[in-house]
Amino acid sequence: MVEFWSSGAFHLILGLAAALPIILWDWRFALPSLLVVQLGTGAIFGSVYALPPPWPAVHLGVLVFACLILLLSILQTRTVQVDQRGEFSSILFRTLVLAIASLLVWRASGGIPLPLLDGSTKHLMLWLAVLALITLGLAETALFGGIALLLWLIPIQSFISALFPSPAVIVPLGILELLVALSCSYLLLVDDNIMWPDEVAATDPGLPLGVQRRLTIAAGVRVLWHSLTYWAYSLIDRRQHNTARKGQMAPDHD
């Protein structure tokens, strides 16, 4: 398994998994991508660089809590109902930016010394750091700003934990990660109040005129579930429709 974790193919898969949220620009892909990158990075440093067994699991557990904090805030905002991917031109622009960044990382990584790391792992750590900076530069909301900071902390804490495998160094990094998630979660709720002003008169007599109740977490879960279900149903129905159309257009060979 050590050969697989240290292989260039596995590093390439992690790099693509980290770049996919920037191309799609959708939090429903970004949060799972963070967990996949953290899991793969922990496997690399745990098996190849002999990081003590508890710490990769601790890193993953802290990131799970951080993503859960962001998710609970998302489910209480109108962001859960918004498709943020943008038009094809914006997707193409972000893809071109990533292509240029990959060339720069490939050319410049040889002149950047990182102790303890070999070539492919050094490329991956620099690539994750560059992706975090790109996400932070493109982010217009606190949500993707928080995702960028969490992505930035993944290579930082993995590298520092391999150099100094001590609780005195690793624990503050985990606390910092949770503080970043809490701060961005609070800013996300504040941005929701600013960007979506309430203009409809409330029907609840306990609320002032023009103020609406915030979505509950259960309501946000229902909205997310219905949107994902509708997307899956539309995709399946479209494929079945295309298959039926091709069958009708196929010439008879009697």
GUSE-631733 format. One line per 10 residues: their letters; for each residue x, y, z of N, C-alpha, C. Coordinates in Angstrom, 1 decimal. Each point is the difference from the previous one (the first is absolute). Layout:
% GUSE-631733
A> X Y Z X Y Z X Y Z  ...
//
This chain:
% GUSE-631733
MVEFWSSGAF> 0.8 -1.2 0.0 -0.8 1.2 0.0 0.8 1.3 0.0  1.2 -0.1 0.6 0.9 1.2 0.0 0.3 0.4 -1.4  0.2 -1.0 -0.9 0.3 0.4 -1.4 -1.2 0.7 -0.7  -1.2 -0.4 0.4 -1.1 0.7 -0.6 -0.2 1.4 0.5  0.2 0.2 1.4 -0.2 1.3 0.5 1.1 1.0 -0.5  1.2 -0.5 -0.3 1.1 0.8 -0.4 0.0 0.1 -1.6  -0.9 -0.6 -0.7 0.0 0.0 -1.4 -0.4 1.3 -0.6  0.5 0.3 -1.2 -0.5 1.3 -0.6 -1.4 0.0 -0.4  -0.6 -1.2 -0.3 -1.4 -0.1 -0.4 -0.9 0.4 1.2  0.4 -0.4 1.2 -0.9 0.4 1.1 0.1 1.4 0.3
HLILGLAAAL> 1.2 0.6 -0.1 0.2 1.4 0.2 -0.8 0.8 -1.1  0.0 -0.5 -1.2 -0.8 0.7 -1.1 -1.5 -0.1 0.3  -0.5 -1.1 0.6 -1.4 -0.1 0.3 -0.3 1.0 1.1  0.8 0.2 1.0 -0.3 0.9 1.1 0.1 1.5 -0.6  0.9 0.2 -0.9 0.1 1.4 -0.5 -1.2 0.3 -0.9  -0.6 -1.0 -0.7 -1.2 0.3 -0.8 -1.2 0.1 0.9  0.0 -0.8 1.1 -1.1 0.1 1.0 -0.1 1.4 0.6  1.2 0.6 0.3 0.1 1.3 0.6 -0.4 1.1 -1.0  0.3 -0.2 -1.3 -0.3 1.0 -1.0 -1.4 0.0 -0.5  -0.7 -1.1 0.2 -1.4 -0.2 -0.6 -0.9 1.1 0.6
PIILWDWRFA> 0.0 0.3 1.4 -0.9 1.0 0.5 0.2 1.4 -0.6  1.2 0.3 -0.4 0.2 1.3 -0.6 -0.6 0.1 -1.4  0.0 -1.1 -0.7 -0.6 0.0 -1.3 -1.5 0.0 0.1  -0.6 -0.8 0.8 -1.4 0.0 0.2 -0.6 1.1 0.8  0.8 0.4 1.0 -0.3 1.1 0.9 -1.4 -0.2 0.6  -0.1 -1.2 0.7 -1.2 -0.4 0.7 0.4 -0.6 1.3  -0.6 0.5 1.1 0.4 -0.5 1.3 -0.4 -1.4 0.2  -0.9 -0.6 -0.7 -0.4 -1.4 0.1 1.2 -0.9 -0.5  0.8 0.5 -0.8 1.2 -0.7 -0.4 1.2 0.4 0.8  0.1 1.3 0.5 1.1 0.5 0.7 0.2 -0.7 1.3
LPSLLVVQLG> -1.0 -0.2 0.8 0.1 -0.6 1.3 0.5 -1.4 0.0  -0.7 -0.9 -0.9 0.6 -1.4 -0.1 1.4 0.0 -0.5  0.3 0.9 -0.9 1.4 0.1 -0.5 1.0 0.2 1.1  -0.3 0.9 0.9 0.9 0.3 1.1 0.2 -1.3 0.8  -1.0 -0.7 0.3 0.2 -1.3 0.7 0.8 -1.0 -0.7  -0.2 -0.1 -1.4 0.7 -1.0 -0.8 1.5 0.4 0.0  0.3 1.3 -0.1 1.4 0.5 0.0 0.7 -0.2 1.3  -0.8 0.2 1.1 0.6 -0.2 1.3 0.2 -1.5 0.3  -0.9 -0.8 -0.4 0.2 -1.4 0.1 1.2 -0.5 -0.8  0.1 0.4 -1.2 1.2 -0.4 -0.8 1.3 0.5 0.5
TGAIFGSVYA> 0.0 1.3 0.4 1.2 0.6 0.6 0.4 -0.7 1.3  -0.9 -0.4 0.8 0.3 -0.7 1.2 0.5 -1.4 -0.3  -0.5 -0.7 -1.0 0.6 -1.3 -0.4 1.4 0.1 -0.5  0.3 1.1 -0.7 1.4 0.2 -0.5 0.9 0.2 1.1  -0.3 1.0 0.9 0.9 0.3 1.1 0.1 -1.1 1.0  -1.1 -0.8 0.2 0.0 -1.0 1.0 0.8 -1.2 -0.5  0.0 -0.4 -1.3 0.6 -1.2 -0.4 1.4 0.3 -0.6  0.2 1.1 -0.7 1.2 0.3 -0.7 1.0 0.7 1.0  -0.5 1.0 0.8 0.8 0.8 0.8 -0.1 -0.3 1.5  -0.6 -1.2 0.3 0.0 -0.5 1.3 -0.6 0.9 1.1
LPPPWPAVHL> -1.0 0.7 -0.4 -0.7 0.9 1.0 -0.7 -1.0 1.0  0.1 0.3 1.3 -0.6 -0.9 1.0 -1.5 -0.3 -0.3  -0.5 -1.2 0.2 -1.3 -0.4 -0.4 -1.2 0.9 0.5  0.1 0.6 1.2 -1.2 0.8 0.4 -0.2 1.3 -0.8  1.1 0.6 -0.4 -0.2 1.3 -0.6 -0.7 0.1 -1.3  0.2 -0.9 -1.0 -0.8 0.1 -1.2 -1.5 -0.1 0.3  -0.3 -0.9 0.9 -1.4 -0.1 0.4 -0.6 1.2 0.7  0.9 0.6 0.8 -0.4 1.3 0.7 -0.2 1.1 -1.0  0.9 0.1 -1.0 -0.2 1.0 -1.0 -1.3 -0.2 -0.8  -0.3 -1.2 -0.3 -1.3 -0.3 -0.8 -1.2 0.3 0.9
GVLVFACLIL> 0.1 -0.4 1.3 -1.1 0.3 0.9 -0.3 1.5 0.2  1.1 0.8 0.1 -0.2 1.4 0.2 -0.6 0.6 -1.3  0.4 -0.4 -1.1 -0.5 0.5 -1.3 -1.5 -0.4 -0.2  -0.4 -1.2 0.5 -1.4 -0.4 -0.1 -0.8 0.9 0.9  0.5 0.4 1.2 -0.8 0.9 0.8 -0.1 1.4 -0.6  1.2 0.4 -0.7 0.0 1.4 -0.6 -1.0 0.0 -1.2  0.0 -1.1 -0.8 -1.0 0.0 -1.1 -1.4 -0.1 0.5  -0.2 -0.7 1.1 -1.4 -0.1 0.6 -0.5 1.3 0.5  0.9 0.8 0.5 -0.3 1.4 0.5 -0.5 0.8 -1.2  0.8 0.0 -1.1 -0.4 0.7 -1.2 -1.3 -0.5 -0.5
LLSILQTRTV> -0.2 -1.3 -0.1 -1.2 -0.5 -0.5 -1.2 0.4 0.7  0.1 0.0 1.4 -1.2 0.4 0.8 -0.3 1.4 -0.2  0.9 0.9 -0.3 -0.2 1.4 -0.3 -0.6 0.1 -1.4  0.5 -0.8 -1.0 -0.6 0.1 -1.3 -1.4 -0.4 0.0  -0.4 -1.0 0.7 -1.4 -0.5 0.1 -0.9 1.0 0.6  0.5 1.0 0.7 -0.9 1.1 0.5 -0.1 1.2 -0.8  0.7 0.0 -1.2 0.0 1.2 -0.8 -0.6 -0.3 -1.4  -0.3 1.0 -0.7 -0.5 -0.2 -1.4 1.0 -0.5 -1.0  1.3 -0.1 0.4 1.0 -0.5 -0.8 -0.2 -1.4 -0.4  -0.7 -0.8 0.8 -0.3 -1.4 -0.3 -0.9 -0.1 -1.2
QVDQRGEFSS> -0.7 1.0 -0.4 -0.9 0.0 -1.1 0.6 0.6 -1.3  1.3 0.5 0.1 0.6 0.7 -1.1 1.0 -0.8 -0.8  -0.1 0.0 -1.3 1.0 -0.7 -0.8 1.1 1.0 -0.3  1.2 -0.2 0.5 1.1 1.0 -0.1 1.0 -0.4 -1.0  -0.3 -0.9 -0.9 1.0 -0.4 -1.0 0.3 1.0 -1.0  -1.0 0.8 -0.4 0.2 1.1 -0.9 -0.1 -0.5 -1.5  0.3 0.8 -0.9 -0.1 -0.3 -1.4 1.2 -0.7 -0.5  -0.1 -0.5 -1.2 1.1 -0.8 -0.6 1.2 0.9 -0.1  -0.1 1.2 -0.3 1.2 0.9 -0.1 0.7 0.1 1.3  -0.7 0.1 1.1 0.7 0.0 1.3 0.7 -1.3 0.3
ILFRTLVLAI> -0.6 -1.1 -0.3 0.6 -1.3 0.2 1.2 -0.2 -0.9  0.0 0.5 -1.2 1.1 0.0 -0.9 1.1 0.9 0.5  -0.3 1.1 0.6 1.0 0.9 0.5 0.7 -0.6 1.2  -0.7 -0.6 0.9 0.6 -0.7 1.2 0.9 -1.2 -0.5  -0.5 -0.7 -1.0 0.8 -1.1 -0.5 1.4 0.5 -0.6  -0.1 1.1 -0.7 1.3 0.6 -0.6 0.9 0.5 1.1  -0.6 0.6 1.0 0.8 0.4 1.2 0.7 -1.2 0.6  -0.7 -1.1 0.2 0.6 -1.2 0.6 1.1 -0.5 -0.9  -0.2 0.0 -1.3 1.0 -0.5 -1.0 1.3 0.8 0.1  -0.1 1.3 0.1 1.2 0.9 0.1 0.6 -0.2 1.4
ASLLVWRASG> -0.8 -0.2 1.0 0.6 -0.2 1.3 0.7 -1.3 0.1  -0.5 -1.1 -0.6 0.7 -1.3 0.0 1.4 0.1 -0.7  0.0 0.7 -1.1 1.3 0.2 -0.7 1.0 0.8 0.9  -0.5 1.0 0.7 0.9 0.8 0.8 0.5 -0.9 1.2  -0.9 -0.8 0.6 0.4 -0.9 1.1 1.1 -1.0 -0.5  -0.3 -0.5 -1.2 0.9 -1.1 -0.5 1.4 0.6 -0.3  0.1 1.3 -0.5 1.2 0.6 -0.3 0.8 0.5 1.2  -0.8 0.5 1.0 0.7 0.7 1.1 0.2 -0.9 1.2  -0.6 -1.2 0.1 0.1 -0.9 1.1 1.5 -0.5 0.2  0.7 -0.1 -1.1 1.4 -0.5 0.2 0.9 0.9 0.7
GIPLPLLDGS> -0.3 1.3 0.0 0.8 1.0 0.7 -0.5 0.4 1.4  -1.0 -0.7 0.5 -0.6 0.3 1.3 0.4 -1.2 0.9  0.9 0.2 0.9 0.4 -1.1 0.9 -1.0 -0.3 1.1  -0.4 -1.2 0.1 -0.9 -0.4 1.2 0.7 -1.2 0.6  0.5 0.1 1.2 0.7 -1.2 0.6 -1.0 -1.1 0.2  0.5 -1.3 -0.1 -0.6 -1.2 0.3 -0.9 -0.5 -1.2  -0.4 0.9 -0.9 -1.0 -0.4 -1.0 0.7 -0.4 -1.3  -0.4 -1.0 -0.7 0.5 -0.3 -1.3 -0.7 0.8 -1.1  0.3 -0.3 -1.2 -0.4 0.8 -1.1 -1.5 0.1 -0.2  -0.7 -1.2 0.0 -1.4 0.0 -0.3 -0.8 0.5 1.2
TKHLMLWLAV> 0.4 -0.3 1.2 -0.7 0.6 1.1 0.2 1.5 0.1  1.2 0.5 -0.3 0.2 1.4 0.0 -0.9 0.7 -1.0  -0.1 -0.6 -1.2 -0.9 0.6 -1.0 -1.4 0.0 0.5  -0.5 -1.0 0.7 -1.3 -0.1 0.5 -0.3 1.1 1.0  1.0 0.2 1.0 -0.2 0.9 1.0 0.0 1.5 -0.5  0.8 0.3 -1.0 0.0 1.3 -0.6 -1.2 0.2 -0.8  -0.5 -1.0 -0.7 -1.2 0.1 -0.8 -1.2 0.3 0.9  -0.1 -0.7 1.2 -1.1 0.3 0.9 0.0 1.4 0.5  1.3 0.5 0.3 0.1 1.4 0.5 -0.4 1.0 -1.1  0.4 -0.3 -1.2 -0.4 0.9 -1.1 -1.5 0.0 -0.3
LALITLGLAE> -0.6 -1.2 0.1 -1.4 -0.1 -0.2 -0.8 0.8 1.1  0.6 -0.1 1.2 -0.7 0.8 1.1 0.1 1.5 -0.3  1.2 0.5 -0.5 0.1 1.4 -0.3 -0.9 0.4 -1.2  -0.1 -0.9 -1.0 -0.9 0.3 -1.1 -1.5 0.1 0.5  -0.4 -1.0 0.8 -1.4 0.1 0.6 -0.2 1.2 0.8  1.0 0.4 0.8 -0.2 1.2 0.8 -0.1 1.2 -0.9  0.8 0.1 -1.1 -0.1 1.1 -0.9 -1.3 0.1 -0.7  -0.6 -1.1 -0.4 -1.2 -0.1 -0.7 -1.3 0.1 0.8  0.2 -0.2 1.3 -1.2 -0.1 0.9 -0.6 1.4 0.2  -1.3 0.0 -0.1 -0.8 1.2 0.3 -0.9 -0.1 1.2
TALFGGIALL> 0.1 -1.2 0.6 -0.9 -0.2 1.2 0.9 -0.6 1.1  -0.5 0.0 1.3 0.7 -0.5 1.1 0.1 -1.5 -0.1  -0.9 -0.7 -0.7 0.0 -1.4 -0.1 1.2 -0.5 -0.8  0.3 0.5 -1.2 1.2 -0.4 -0.7 1.3 0.5 0.6  -0.1 1.1 0.7 1.1 0.5 0.7 0.4 -1.0 1.1  -1.0 -0.5 0.7 0.3 -1.1 1.0 0.5 -1.2 -0.6  -0.6 -0.4 -1.1 0.5 -1.2 -0.7 1.5 0.1 -0.4  0.3 1.2 -0.5 1.4 0.3 -0.4 1.0 -0.1 1.2  -0.4 0.5 1.1 0.8 0.0 1.2 0.2 -1.4 0.5  -1.1 -0.8 0.0 0.1 -1.4 0.4 0.9 -0.8 -0.9
LWLIPIQSFI> -0.1 0.3 -1.3 0.9 -0.7 -1.0 1.4 0.4 0.2  0.3 1.3 0.4 1.3 0.4 0.3 0.6 -0.7 1.2  -0.8 -0.2 1.0 0.5 -0.6 1.2 0.3 -1.5 -0.1  -0.6 -0.7 -1.1 0.3 -1.4 -0.1 1.5 -0.3 -0.3  0.6 0.6 -1.0 1.5 -0.2 -0.2 0.8 0.5 1.2  -0.4 1.2 0.5 0.8 0.6 1.1 0.1 -0.9 1.2  -1.2 -0.5 0.5 0.0 -0.8 1.2 0.6 -1.4 -0.3  -0.1 -0.5 -1.2 0.6 -1.3 -0.3 1.6 0.1 0.0  0.4 1.1 -0.6 1.5 0.2 -0.1 0.6 0.2 1.3  -0.6 0.9 0.8 0.5 0.4 1.3 -0.1 -1.2 1.0
SALFPSPAVI> -1.1 -0.8 -0.1 -0.1 -1.2 0.8 1.1 -1.1 -0.3  0.4 -0.1 -1.3 1.0 -0.9 -0.3 1.4 0.5 0.5  0.2 1.3 0.0 1.3 0.6 0.5 0.0 -0.1 1.5  -1.1 0.4 0.7 0.0 0.1 1.4 -1.3 -0.8 0.5  0.1 -1.3 0.1 -1.1 -0.8 0.4 -0.2 0.1 1.6  -0.4 1.1 0.4 -0.2 0.3 1.4 -1.4 0.6 0.3  -0.7 -0.4 1.0 -1.3 0.5 0.3 0.0 1.6 0.2  1.2 0.5 0.5 0.1 1.4 0.2 -0.1 0.8 -1.3  0.3 -0.7 -1.1 0.0 0.7 -1.4 -1.3 -0.4 -0.7  -0.4 -1.2 0.1 -1.2 -0.5 -0.8 -1.3 0.5 0.6
VPLGILELLV> -0.1 0.0 1.3 -1.3 0.4 0.6 -0.4 1.4 -0.3  0.9 1.0 0.1 -0.4 1.4 -0.4 -0.4 0.1 -1.5  0.6 -0.8 -0.9 -0.5 0.1 -1.3 -1.4 -0.5 -0.2  -0.3 -1.1 0.7 -1.4 -0.4 0.0 -1.0 1.0 0.6  0.4 0.6 1.1 -0.8 1.1 0.6 -0.2 1.1 -1.0  1.1 0.4 -0.7 -0.1 1.1 -1.0 -1.0 -0.4 -1.2  0.0 -1.3 -0.4 -0.9 -0.4 -1.0 -1.4 0.1 0.4  -0.3 -0.4 1.3 -1.4 0.2 0.5 -0.4 1.4 0.1  1.0 0.9 0.4 -0.3 1.4 0.1 -0.3 0.6 -1.3  0.7 -0.4 -1.1 -0.2 0.5 -1.3 -1.5 -0.4 -0.5
ALSCSYLLLV> -0.3 -1.3 0.3 -1.4 -0.4 -0.4 -1.1 0.8 0.8  0.2 0.2 1.3 -1.0 0.7 0.7 -0.1 1.5 -0.4  1.2 0.6 -0.3 -0.1 1.4 -0.5 -0.7 0.1 -1.3  0.4 -0.9 -1.0 -0.6 0.1 -1.3 -1.5 -0.4 0.1  -0.4 -0.9 0.9 -1.4 -0.3 0.2 -0.8 1.2 0.5  0.6 0.8 0.9 -0.7 1.2 0.5 -0.1 1.0 -1.2  1.1 0.2 -0.7 0.0 1.0 -1.1 -1.0 -0.4 -1.1  -0.2 -1.4 -0.2 -0.9 -0.5 -1.0 -1.4 0.4 0.4  -0.4 -0.1 1.3 -1.3 0.4 0.4 -0.2 1.5 -0.1  1.0 0.8 0.3 -0.1 1.4 -0.1 -0.2 0.4 -1.4
DDNIMWPDEV> 0.8 -0.6 -0.9 -0.1 0.4 -1.5 -1.4 -0.4 -0.5  -0.6 -1.0 0.5 -1.3 -0.4 -0.4 -1.0 1.0 0.3  0.1 0.6 1.2 -0.9 1.1 0.4 0.2 1.3 -0.9  1.2 0.2 -0.4 0.3 1.2 -0.7 -0.4 -0.1 -1.5  0.4 -1.2 -0.6 -0.2 -0.2 -1.4 -1.5 -0.3 -0.3  -0.8 -0.5 0.9 -1.3 -0.4 -0.2 -1.0 0.8 0.9  -0.2 1.3 -0.3 -0.8 0.8 0.9 -1.5 -0.6 0.0  -0.6 0.1 1.1 -1.4 -0.5 0.2 -0.9 1.1 -0.4  -0.8 -0.2 -1.1 -0.9 1.0 -0.4 -1.5 -0.4 0.1  -0.2 -1.3 0.4 -1.4 -0.5 0.1 -0.5 0.2 1.4
AATDPGLPLG> -1.2 0.4 0.2 -0.5 0.2 1.3 -0.2 -1.3 0.7  0.4 -0.1 1.2 0.0 -1.3 0.8 -1.5 -0.3 0.4  -0.3 -1.3 -0.1 -1.3 -0.4 0.4 0.0 -0.4 1.5  1.2 -0.2 0.6 0.1 -0.4 1.4 -0.2 1.3 0.8  -1.0 0.0 0.9 -0.2 1.3 0.8 1.2 0.2 1.0  0.8 -1.0 0.2 1.1 0.2 0.9 1.2 0.7 -0.6  0.0 0.2 -1.3 1.1 0.6 -0.7 -0.4 1.4 -0.5  1.0 1.0 0.0 -0.3 1.3 -0.5 -0.4 -0.1 -1.5  -0.6 1.1 -0.5 -0.4 0.1 -1.4 1.3 0.0 -0.9  -0.1 -0.9 -1.0 1.1 -0.1 -1.0 1.1 -0.9 0.5
VQRRLTIAAG> -0.1 -0.8 1.0 1.0 -0.9 0.5 -0.5 -1.4 -0.1  0.7 -0.9 -0.5 -0.3 -1.4 -0.2 0.8 -0.9 0.9  -0.5 -1.1 0.3 0.8 -1.0 0.8 1.1 -0.6 -0.9  1.1 -0.2 0.6 1.1 -0.7 -0.7 -0.3 -1.4 -0.2  0.5 -0.6 -1.1 -0.2 -1.4 -0.3 0.5 -0.9 1.2  -0.7 -1.0 0.4 0.5 -0.9 0.9 0.9 -1.0 -0.7  0.8 -0.7 0.8 0.9 -1.0 -0.6 -0.8 -1.1 -0.7  -1.1 -0.4 0.7 -0.8 -1.1 -0.7 -0.6 0.5 -1.3  -0.4 1.3 -0.1 -0.5 0.5 -1.2 1.0 0.1 -1.1  1.2 0.4 0.4 1.2 0.0 -0.9 0.3 -1.4 -0.5
VRVLWHSLTY> -0.1 -1.0 0.8 0.3 -1.3 -0.4 -1.0 -0.5 -1.0  -1.3 0.4 0.2 -1.0 -0.4 -0.9 0.2 0.7 -1.4  0.4 1.3 0.1 0.2 0.7 -1.3 1.2 -0.7 -0.8  1.0 -0.3 0.8 1.2 -0.6 -0.7 -0.4 -1.4 -0.5  -0.7 -0.7 0.7 -0.4 -1.4 -0.4 -0.9 0.1 -1.3  -0.9 0.9 0.0 -0.9 0.1 -1.1 0.7 0.5 -1.3  1.0 0.9 0.2 0.7 0.5 -1.1 0.9 -1.1 -0.6  0.7 -0.8 0.9 0.8 -1.1 -0.5 -0.8 -1.1 -0.7  -1.2 -0.3 0.6 -0.8 -1.0 -0.6 -0.5 0.5 -1.4  -0.4 1.2 -0.1 -0.5 0.5 -1.2 1.1 0.0 -1.1
WAYSLIDRRQ> 1.2 0.4 0.4 1.2 0.0 -0.9 0.2 -1.5 -0.5  0.0 -1.0 0.9 0.2 -1.3 -0.4 -1.1 -0.5 -0.9  -1.2 0.3 0.3 -1.2 -0.4 -0.8 0.1 0.6 -1.4  0.4 1.3 -0.1 0.1 0.7 -1.2 1.1 -0.7 -0.9  1.1 -0.3 0.6 1.1 -0.6 -0.7 -0.4 -1.4 -0.6  -0.7 -0.8 0.9 -0.4 -1.3 -0.5 -1.1 0.1 -1.1  -0.9 0.9 0.2 -1.1 0.2 -1.0 0.6 0.5 -1.3  1.0 0.9 0.0 0.6 0.5 -1.2 0.7 -1.1 -0.7  0.7 -0.9 0.7 0.7 -1.1 -0.7 -1.0 -1.0 -0.6  -1.0 -0.3 0.7 -1.0 -0.9 -0.6 -0.7 0.6 -1.2
HNTARKGQMA> -0.2 1.3 0.0 -0.6 0.7 -1.1 0.9 0.0 -1.2  1.3 0.2 0.2 1.0 0.0 -1.0 0.1 -1.4 -0.6  0.0 -1.0 0.9 0.1 -1.4 -0.5 -1.2 -0.4 -0.9  -1.2 0.4 0.5 -1.2 -0.3 -0.8 0.0 0.8 -1.4  0.5 1.2 0.0 0.1 0.7 -1.2 0.9 -0.6 -1.0  1.2 -0.5 0.5 1.0 -0.7 -0.9 -0.6 -1.3 -0.5  -0.8 -0.7 0.8 -0.7 -1.2 -0.4 -1.0 0.3 -1.1  -0.7 1.1 0.0 -1.0 0.3 -1.0 0.7 0.5 -1.3  1.2 0.6 0.1 0.7 0.5 -1.1 0.8 -1.0 -0.7  0.3 -1.2 0.7 0.8 -1.0 -0.7 -0.7 -0.6 -1.1
PDHD> 0.6 -0.2 -1.2 -0.6 -0.6 -1.1 -0.3 -1.5 0.2  -1.1 -0.5 -0.6 -0.3 -1.4 0.0 0.9 -0.8 -0.9  0.4 -1.2 0.4 0.8 -0.8 -0.8 -0.7 -1.3 -0.4  -1.3 0.1 -0.4 -0.7 -1.2 -0.3 0.3 -0.4 -1.4
//
